[in-house]
Amino acid sequence: MSGYGKWVAGRKTKWVTLLVWIVLVGALTMLWPAVNSQVANNAPNLPDDAQSIQAAAIAEQEFPSGSGVPALLVWHREGGLSQDDLVHITAVYKKLEQQPLPHQNFVPPLGQLPPQALQASLSEDLSTLVTPVLFDKTADSDQLGEAVTEMKKIINTETGGDPSAAKVDGKDLSLRVTGPVGISIDATGLFKNADVSLLIATVMLVLVFLLVIYRSPILAFIPLIAVGFAYGVTSPILGKMAQEGWITVDSQAVSIMTVLLFGAGTDYCLFLISRFRQLLKVEESKSRALLRSITESSGAIAMSGFTVVLALFALLLAKYGAYHRFAVPFSMSIFIMGIASLTLVPALLAIFGRTSFFPFIPRTPQMEVERAKTKGKPVPEIKVSRKKGIGGLVVTRPWAIVGVTVIGLGVLASFSSGIKFTYDILSSFPKNMESREGFDLIGKQFSPGELAPAKLIIDTKGQASGEDLKVILGGLTYVDSVSDPQQGAVNKDILCYDIEFKNNPYSLEAMGHIPALLATAEQALIDVGVENPSDHVWVSGQTATQYDTKEIGDRDTDLIIPVVIGLITLLLLIYLRSIVATIYLVGTVILSFFSALGLGWIIIHYVMGADAIQGAIPLYSFVFLVALGEDYNIFMISNIWKKRKNMPLKQAIAEGVNETSSVITSAGLILAGTFAVLASLPIQVLVQFGIITALGILLDTFVVRPFLVPAITTLFGRWAFWPGKHQEVEQALPRGSEQ
């Protein structure tokens, strides 16, 4: 690796390396679009063979008038809607019929009815009315947002006020747009607003951490410069791939990718910087110190980065779109950041040299003496630390440490078995978000099932009565109401029922009704002699979509987690050539993951009061925590592996732990901090993901890496290297003899 070091950070080549990166970023930025300009927030998450997707396709063909995506307009006035309010509402719908909004699919003919006809649809206290507007399924969230904005202008003109700005609990007429359209618009708006604030918060946090830890303004900016260049290359590459249709990216993926770049990217930079700083205290030549630091740390950095890249690439196996869309942006960003850490960062360190650490410049003892003489100051006393540090504690009391840490982590992990999950996207929204306020009004004034009815489609083959089926469906305990059957436009034997559940249609309880509803319809077909009834019954709607989301998400989790574990195990086995070490390194990180999940549940549920966490979080957190957590193990264990060639194993463990403790601690704090920034956003799924991931990184940093892993290594002794060879060294060699 020393040859490679000279190539990227030599006297002349350091400038070439910097120039290459500048030209590369400039060229790609001019030639290819940024990834932010290519986001597709309406990209489908479910595959075409999902039951709800097939149902939606049949509904679009057979029932085109109701096949659009609904926006539910929730009109409300405390004390009751007035006759003038109803007149305004009918006038708005008449306008929408005459001059349809962009991407408008269908509106009910309310504009042709007298205002008094709406009285029957009011809530029991006459304060609330829900009216739909359907939009094209092909419209994305931005297009829907523009259409809804235009609709609100029409409403403002008609009513002479601004019902959208009126308080729900006030006496003025208020309007809240909810349903799938309102939820989609709000979700996109949350992520759009999050991008800039997330970037600023992440940069400031990393900068503050680096300044506090290293107290050097120059050094604090070197990792940020490297991350900036890496992002400058990653963004247009991903933008071009998205433009060509090779990948699909969404705002959520771009937001988390930014956090990942700053967190993991800074870590890789610090692994090299910390080694360079150590060597500058014993090596007078900054060039030799840098080349040696590159030689000694680049392998661990490359291995760490490669581990994360492969683990994130495993998300390509996912069938669920949101998981699948994460794979390429995340792995590509880490891959490019790894290259920047191994090329650009060494070049920048070569350019700045010792000045990188100004004003606390590391020097050799001889340099300190000469500097003191030149300035006429007394020679500073060289302090020799006699403290054993954490490493000394670990090798002297390994059994106690393993016992305490395993019991502590095990207790935390036990709480993960009690976690409840939700797939209700509304629970991720702030309570004052428009779509959530509208839904709360519907739930309060009507059946919550009205927010998103399920559409049951049955191909009766002409053998079942539509009215009989309605009676059967209406008798189900979890069904609030069933519409009259509609006949298919193409196939008259196909009937459709709009079914409103008694539960919140976005809740886990309502999702559990989908298989029961299908089974009831299939049994009804069996009773009239229809063969293969499962091929003739479908359910569409938001509840059915979320049920499929859960089923496919569970399938992805069951597949991807073993694959990630297998990939990391294989990489560690190749790198360490030790079956024993590989097993306990992987095992400790898995234990750390479940501990983080349990601790996260304690905080999210018992402290923050959330009833459940989002169903996608375990897979997200697992991939990140297992891959990133193994980074620290690789960096520390590789240091121990090198030292044990020249000293007794226990001494190698003690020194290896002590030498890597400061850099891993600072790297862990920065990485945990960047993920914790997600908890500042008003999106609960990111808050929960940020909390659990940050906790997992902190457990790895302060428990697993400094205590548990080296203690286990101590207990195994020479067997930790099995089947690799371990040559016992009776006495430590004098310092410097390895040179």
LOFI-17965 format. One record per residue (C-alpha): x, y, z; residue in one letter. Coordinates in steps of 0.05 Angstrom, whole numbers, plus 5000, padded with zeros to 4 digits. Layout:
<rs>
XYZA ...
</rs>
This chain:
<rs>
500050005000M 506050475007S 506550514931G 499350714927Y 500551244981G 506151564940K 501651564880W 495951954913V 499752374965A 506852454938G 510353124932R 507353254863K 501852744858T 497953054917K 496353644871W 494553174815V 489752794861T 486353444883L 485953684811L 482853034787V 477353084840W 475953814822I 475553664748V 471253054761L 466253424804V 466054014756G 465053584694A 459753134723L 455953724752T 455754064684M 454153444643L 449253054686W 443253264728P 443353274804A 439852704839V 434953184873N 432253384805S 430552664788Q 426652444849V 420152064837A 416152084900N 410151724869N 414151114848A 410350464863P 412550064924N 408749424908L 410248954851P 405248834795D 403448144822D 401148414890A 393848274903Q 391949004915S 395449224850I 391648694810Q 385248924843A 386649654825A 387949454752A 381249084748I 377749674782A 380650154731E 378149734674Q 371249544700E 369550164742F 373250744709P 368951284743S 371551094811G 378550884793S 382051534809G 385851724872V 381152074920P 382152734956A 377152795013L 374953505027L 372853555100V 368354165110W 367154355183H 364154915225R 363254875300E 355754935316G 353654665247G 354654825174L 349955385150S 345655385087Q 350555885057D 356155395069D 352354855031L 350955344974V 358355504969H 360154764968I 355254604911T 357755204873A 364954964880V 363154284852Y 359354604795K 365654994779K 369854354781L 365054014733E 365354594684Q 372854734690Q 376354104714P 382854164753L 389353914723P 389453144730H 382253144756Q 379152464742N 372152514769F 367652924815V 360752714840P 355153144810P 354053544874L 353754184833G 347353944801Q 343853824868L 340254334911P 344154504974P 338754175017Q 340553504986A 347253525023L 343653535090Q 343052775091A 350652705085S 352353155144L 355052885209S 350152755266E 351453445297D 350953765227L 357954065234S 361853655183T 361253435110L 366053005070V 366153074994T 370952734945P 374852954885V 378452404845L 385052504809F 388952104757D 393351554786K 399051774740T 399652454774A 405452514822D 405252874889S 407753534860D 402453534807Q 397053354857L 399553914902G 398854414846E 391854174830A 389654214902V 392654914908T 388555134848E 382354814878M 383355204942K 383755854902K 376955684872I 374155544942I 377056194969N 373956594913T 367156254923E 366956304999T 370256985004G 375056735056G 380556215066D 377455595098P 384155225094S 387255725142A 381355725190A 382155345255K 378354685260V 375754865329D 373655565310G 366955845289K 369055985217D 368255495160L 374455055156S 376954595101L 381954025107R 384153605048V 385652895069T 385052195039G 390451884995P 391552534957V 392252975018G 396752465053I 401252404991S 401953164986I 403553245059D 408652665059A 412352965000T 412253655032G 415153395096L 421153085060F 422153685016K 422354155076N 426853655111A 432453635059D 435354325070V 434554335146S 437353635150L 443553815109L 444854455150I 443954095217A 448353515196T 454053965171V 453754395234M 453753795280L 459653465246V 463454125246L 462254255320V 464153545339F 470653585299L 472454265329L 471054015400V 474853365391I 480953605352Y 480754355367R 483354495297S 479354905247P 483354645188I 482653915208L 475154015221A 474154215148F 478253665116I 472953115126P 467453605105L 471253775042I 472053035026A 464652905039V 462853504995G 467053244937F 464152544946A 457152834944Y 459053244883G 460852604846V 455252164875T 449552644860S 450452704784P 452051964776I 445551774811L 441952334774G 444252054707K 442351344727M 435451594747A 434752004683Q 436351384641E 431250984680G 436450504709W 434450674781I 428951044817T 430351514874V 425751874922D 426452444972S 426951985031Q 432851605001A 436452254984V 435452525055S 438151905089I 443851855038M 446152545059T 446352345132V 449951705115L 455252065074L 456952565129F 456752045185G 460351455154A 464651895109G 467352285168T 468851625204D 473251375147Y 476952035145C 478152005220L 481051305216F 486651575172L 487352255206I 488151945276S 493651475253R 497252055218F 496852465281R 499851895323Q 505651795275L 507252535271L 509252485345K 514551965330V 516452125257E 519752775238E 518252715164S 510952865151K 511452495085S 513951855117R 508751925172A 503152005121L 505551425078L 505950975138R 499051185163S 496251035093I 499650355094T 497150175163E 490050435159S 487850385086S 486549635090G 481749715149A 478350315116I 477449945050A 474849335085M 470049745128S 467350115068G 466649475026F 462749155083T 457749725084V 457149745008V 455649005002L 450749015060A 446949595029L 447049264960F 443248684991A 437149144991L 436849014916L 433748344935L 427648704963A 421048684926K 418349284964Y 419949904924G 422250364981A 427349845005Y 429649704935H 430550444919R 435350524978F 440350014953A 443950384897V 444151094926P 446650854993F 451850364968S 454250824913M 455151404961S 459150985010I 463350694953F 465251384927I 466351634998M 471051055010G 475051254948I 475251974971A 477751755040S 483451355008L 485451874956T 482952584968L 483952585044V 491252345040P 492452884987A 489453425031L 493553185091L 499853185047A 498353905025I 497154175096F 501953705132G 502753845206R 498954505196T 492654075190S 492654035266F 493954775280F 494255045334P 495754385370F 500954135322I 503753435337P 511353405338R 516652895357T 520252995424P 526553225388Q 522553735348M 519353995412E 526354085443V 529054455382E 522854895379R 523455065453A 530855255444K 529355685384T 524056075423K 528156105486G 523055725526K 524055145574P 523854455543V 516854165555P 516653555599E 514652915562I 508852605599K 508751855601V 501951575618S 502150995667R 494750875665K 492550195641K 486450485607G 480550085584I 485049585549G 488649425614G 481949325650L 479348865595V 485248385595V 485448345671T 478048215683R 475247915619P 470147445652W 467048005692A 466548465632I 463547925587V 458447755641G 456348465655V 455948695583T 452348075557V 447148105614I 446148845604G 445348795529L 441048175537G 436248535583V 435549105533L 434748615476A 429048265513S 424748895506F 425048815430S 420348215434S 414848675459G 415149175402I 408649335367K 408849555294F 404550015253T 403850145179Y 399550755189D 403051315152I 398551835185L 401751675253S 408351935224S 405352625211F 405153205261P 398253275293K 397253965261N 398553695190M 392553835145E 391253125123S 391752865195R 386953415221E 382053215166G 382552485184F 381552635258D 375253015240L 372552435200I 374151945256G 370652405306K 364452575265Q 363551945222F 366151245217S 373751275207P 372750775151G 370051325107E 377151595100L 379151025054A 373950495038P 376149815014A 373749624945K 371748884942L 371348614871I 367947944858I 367347574792D 360947194806T 361046804740K 353646964738G 352346474795Q 351746934855A 346647474871S 349348164884G 344248294939E 345747634974D 353147804974L 351548485004K 347648165060V 353447685075I 358548255075L 354148715116G 353748185170G 361248185184L 362748455253T 368548895229Y 364649225172V 361049885184D 357449945118S 357049625049V 355049994985S 350149724934D 353649284882P 356249604818Q 356649204754Q 362949194713G 363149614650A 366249054609V 364348414646N 357348464677K 358747864722D 363948274760I 361048644820L 364249164863C 362749364935Y 365449964973D 366549715044I 367750165104E 371149845164F 369550035235K 376950125249N 381750655224N 383150385153P 390550535162Y 390950135227S 393949445238L 387049195260E 383849395194A 389549085155M 388048435191G 381048435161H 383548385089I 384947635089P 378447515127A 374547925076L 377647545019L 376046885053A 368747085064T 367847264991A 371346634968E 366846205012Q 360746544983A 363146354913L 364445634936I 357345594963D 354545744894V 359245274857G 364645734830V 371245364822E 377945664842N 374646244879P 381346554899S 382346734826D 375847124824H 376247564887V 380448194897W 380848774946V 383749454930S 384350094970G 389150365021Q 387949825073T 389249275022A 395449634998T 398249685069Q 396648945081Y 400748765019D 406149245043T 406648865109K 406748185075E 412048375024I 416048765076G 416148145121D 418447735061R 424148225048D 426248235120T 426447475125D 430747455062L 435348055069I 437447985142I 440547285131P 443847525067V 446948115101V 449447675158I 452247185108G 455847715067L 459048045127I 461047365155T 464347185090L 468147845085L 470547795157L 472747075145L 476747275084I 479847885119Y 481347575187L 482246845165R 479246635232S 472746265240I 472446375315V 473547135311A 468647195254T 463146835294I 463747265356Y 464647915318L 458247795279V 454747535341G 456348155383T 453848625329V 447248235323I 446548265399L 447949005396S 442449095343F 437148755385F 439449155446S 438749805407A 431849585384L 429749435455G 432750085483L 429550465426G 422750165443W 423650355516I 424851085496I 419751125439I 414150755476H 415150875550Y 418251565547V 415551885483M 408751535488G 408351225419A 403950615415D 407950285359A 413850395312I 413650385237Q 414149685208G 420049855162A 424750065218I 427549385239P 430249235169L 432849945159Y 436349945226S 439049245219F 442549375153V 445650025178F 447549785248L 450449115229V 454449415171A 456750055207L 457749705274G 462349205241E 466549795217D 469049935287Y 470449205301N 474549155238I 478649775254F 480149545325M 481148805313I 485748935254S 490149355300N 490348785351I 491948285296W 498048695274K 500648805344K 500248085366R 505747915316K 510648305358N 508148245429M 504147785475P 496747745457L 494248075521K 498948665511Q 496748705439A 489448725460I 490749245514A 494749705468E 490049585409G 484049795450V 487450405480N 490250645413E 483650595376T 479150825433S 479751575420S 478551545345V 472951035349I 469651425405T 469952075366S 467651725302A 461951375339G 459552025369L 459552375302I 456051795267L 450851735322A 449952485322G 448552515248T 443151975254F 440352315315A 439352935272V 433652545239L 430052565306A 429353325298S 424853235237L 417253245242P 416752555210I 415851995261Q 418751445217V 425251825211L 425052025285V 424451295305Q 429651065255F 434451605277G 433651435351I 434550685344I 440450745296T 443951265339A 442950845402L 445750235366G 451950615344I 453050875415L 452350165443L 457549925392D 462150515408T 461850495484F 460249775501V 461349265446V 467849525416R 471749745478P 469349205526F 465648605499L 469648435436V 476748505466P 474448135529A 471947555487I 478547575448T 482347535513T 478346935536L 479446555472F 486846715471G 490546385414R 484046035394W 481346705371A 485746615309F 483445905293W 484545615242P 489746155228G 496546085260K 498546475322H 505746515343Q 506446665417E 511147235434V 513647175505E 516047885515Q 514248535482A 519348765432L 522549445444P 518850025414R 520850135342G 523949445333S 518549255283E 521649765237Q 
</rs>
